[in-house]
Amino acid sequence: MAATTIPSVNLKGCEKAMPVLSMGTASYPPAGLEATKAAVLEAIKVGYRHFDTAFAYGSEKPVGEAIAEALRLGLIQSRDELFITTKLWNLQLDYVDLYLIHWPIRLTEMVSKTPVAREIVRPLDVKGAWAAMEECKKLGLTKAIGVSNFATKTIQEILSSATIPPAVNQVELNPLWRQEKLKEFCKEKGIHITAYSPLGANNTKWGDNRIVDNEVLADIAKSRGKTTAQVST
Ligand SMILES: NC(=O)c1ccc[n+]([C@@H]2O[C@H](COP(=O)([O-])OP(=O)(O)OC[C@H]3O[C@@H](n4cnc5c(N)ncnc54)[C@H](OP(=O)(O)O)[C@@H]3O)[C@@H](O)[C@H]2O)c1
């Protein structure tokens, strides 16, 4: 398949543009290291340049290995050609492009998988956590910092003391979960919204098929000569 060029967007305070279409690397049940590595490598071949990973997905290692392999194969000339979003350090890269606070919560013990037990969830020290994120950017460990699954109130709390505002808020967003107020708020503050589970996380434990089976979306897709998945993302 011929490689495709994906448009990019500029993030506030980030010198590197972010490709708007990212390949997610969470899978339920986990796809396994080799399958994830092969999928990422294949995605680089067809033109993906942005990958979304996280410690909790167990996909940081295969993403890192796929990048090393892509460099070896000459699919990319430099790691700089890729935009890597993650939600905790473990990638064996010199830097990541976008580092997010995965959830606005604190856990009383270390767990590496979701879902987590309710009993170990506590409120996050939002300002303290954000100060540490700012330090990561100042140290050059990431080109941009942001949040994920944050509501307007918690973002306001960050903005009240931040010296570097969040560049991105990655949230669940799709045609049936439109988050209009949050989108308006983030737009006003110059925070880019990234959608996750754009297809309603069909085939997963918590998602359903209401988007992929939606008749209105199917009609819109048909009238444009696209698939439902294409008009939903
Ligand atoms: N920040 C966060 O808290 C957070 C939370 C969840 C997800 N994410 C990120 O967002 C990414 C995507 O989210 P997601 O996987 O939850 O949900 P999603 O993209 O809404 O749905 C993924 C499902 O869509 C199916 N699919 C793929 N292409 C399709 C097509 N053309 N037509 C119909 N179905 C199609 C896949 O099926 P198959 O399984 O058959 O391939 C997969 O099961 C994740 O990989 C992760 O990187 C972030």
The ligand as an ORCA input file, in Angstrom:
! r2SCAN-3c Opt
* xyz 0 1
  N      -6.173      8.465     27.244
  C      -6.945      7.447     27.561
  O      -7.382      7.287     28.704
  C      -7.330      6.446     26.482
  C      -8.374      5.521     26.721
  C      -8.703      4.623     25.708
  C      -8.026      4.656     24.499
  N      -6.996      5.549     24.297
  C      -6.230      5.567     23.020
  O      -7.111      5.610     21.915
  C      -6.847      4.491     21.049
  C      -8.128      4.046     20.360
  O      -9.136      3.798     21.317
  P      -9.944      2.409     21.461
  O      -9.143      1.298     20.909
  O     -10.420      2.354     22.862
  O     -11.282      2.621     20.639
  P     -11.746      2.844     19.101
  O     -10.637      3.351     18.249
  O     -13.013      3.610     19.203
  O     -12.146      1.374     18.716
  C     -11.184      0.384     18.468
  C     -11.928     -0.767     17.866
  O     -12.378     -0.374     16.577
  C     -12.264     -1.463     15.709
  N     -12.040     -0.920     14.369
  C     -10.889     -0.448     13.834
  N     -11.085     -0.030     12.576
  C     -12.406     -0.252     12.322
  C     -13.206     -0.050     11.179
  N     -12.699      0.473     10.053
  N     -14.535     -0.343     11.275
  C     -15.058     -0.878     12.411
  N     -14.333     -1.114     13.534
  C     -13.014     -0.797     13.463
  C     -11.091     -2.284     16.181
  O     -11.427     -3.597     15.924
  P     -10.357     -4.809     15.938
  O     -10.154     -5.080     17.381
  O     -11.056     -5.893     15.222
  O      -9.148     -4.274     15.230
  C     -11.034     -1.965     17.681
  O     -11.599     -3.001     18.442
  C      -6.199      3.443     21.958
  O      -5.427      2.494     21.251
  C      -5.362      4.317     22.861
  O      -4.120      4.639     22.225
  C      -6.667      6.460     25.255
*
